[in-house]
Amino acid sequence: MFGDAVRTWLIEHGWQEQVAIGGVFGRWHEIVGEFNAQRLRPESYSEGELVVVADSATMATQARSMVRDLMRRLNQELGDGTVVSIKVRGPGFRRR
C-alpha cells in the first residue's frame, strides 16, 4: 500500500522516470555485468538519451556494438521506450 502511494505521488510529480534511472545507475553492474561495469559507467540521462563513458577507445568501440542489446535490457528494467538512444563516449572526451 505505501509503495503504491509513493509510486502514485512520483507519477503525479513527474519523477518516476528519474527514480527508475537512479535505480539503474545504482544497479549498473547487475544490468551490464561485472566486466562491462568495470569499463563503462553511466554518466547522464536526459529525454530518453543515456550517455555512457568507456575507460578506453577499445571499450568504447565494443560498447557501441552492444548498444542495441543494452537498450533492450535497460528498457526491460525501466519500461519500453524509456531509453531511446545511447551515446558512448571514450576516455578524455570533454564537453564543450
C-alpha positions in Angstrom: 0.0 0.0 0.0 2.7 2.5 1.0 4.7 1.6 -2.1 1.6 2.2 -4.3 1.1 5.6 -2.7 4.7 6.6 -3.2 4.6 5.4 -6.9 1.4 7.4 -7.5 3.0 10.5 -5.9 6.1 10.1 -8.1 4.0 9.8 -11.2 1.9 12.8 -10.3 5.1 14.9 -9.9 6.8 13.5 -13.0 9.6 11.9 -11.1 9.0 8.3 -11.7 11.5 8.2 -14.6 14.3 9.9 -12.6 13.8 7.4 -9.8 13.9 4.5 -12.2 17.1 5.8 -13.8 18.7 6.3 -10.4 17.9 2.7 -9.7 19.6 1.6 -12.9 22.7 3.7 -12.1 22.8 2.0 -8.7 22.4 -1.5 -10.2 24.6 -0.8 -13.2 26.9 -3.9 -12.6 23.8 -6.2 -12.4 22.4 -4.9 -15.6 25.6 -4.8 -17.8 27.6 -7.5 -16.0 30.8 -7.1 -13.9 33.2 -7.0 -16.8 31.3 -4.2 -18.6 30.5 -2.3 -15.4 34.3 -2.1 -14.6 34.9 -0.5 -18.0 31.7 1.5 -18.7 29.9 3.9 -16.5 26.6 5.7 -17.0 27.2 9.5 -17.0 23.8 11.1 -17.6 20.3 10.5 -18.8 18.0 13.1 -20.3 15.0 13.0 -22.6 15.5 9.3 -23.4 19.2 9.5 -24.1 21.7 7.7 -21.9 25.3 8.8 -22.1 27.9 6.1 -21.2 31.6 6.7 -20.8 34.1 4.0 -21.6 37.5 3.7 -20.0 39.3 3.1 -23.3 38.9 3.6 -27.0 38.7 -0.1 -27.5 35.9 -0.4 -24.9 34.0 2.5 -26.5 34.1 0.7 -29.8 32.9 -2.5 -28.1 30.1 -0.7 -26.3 28.9 0.9 -29.5 28.4 -2.6 -30.9 26.4 -3.5 -27.8 24.0 -0.5 -27.9 21.0 -2.5 -29.2 21.3 -5.2 -26.6 21.9 -2.7 -23.8 18.9 -0.6 -24.8 16.7 -3.7 -24.8 18.0 -4.7 -21.4 17.5 -1.2 -19.9 14.0 -0.9 -21.4 13.1 -4.3 -19.8 14.2 -2.8 -16.5 12.6 0.6 -16.9 9.7 0.1 -19.2 9.6 0.2 -23.0 10.7 3.4 -24.6 12.5 4.9 -21.6 15.9 4.7 -23.3 15.6 5.7 -26.9 19.3 6.2 -27.6 22.6 5.5 -26.0 25.7 7.7 -26.7 29.0 6.1 -25.9 32.0 8.4 -25.2 35.6 7.4 -25.0 38.1 8.5 -22.4 39.2 12.1 -22.5 36.0 13.4 -24.0 35.4 17.0 -23.0 32.1 18.7 -23.1 32.0 22.0 -24.9 
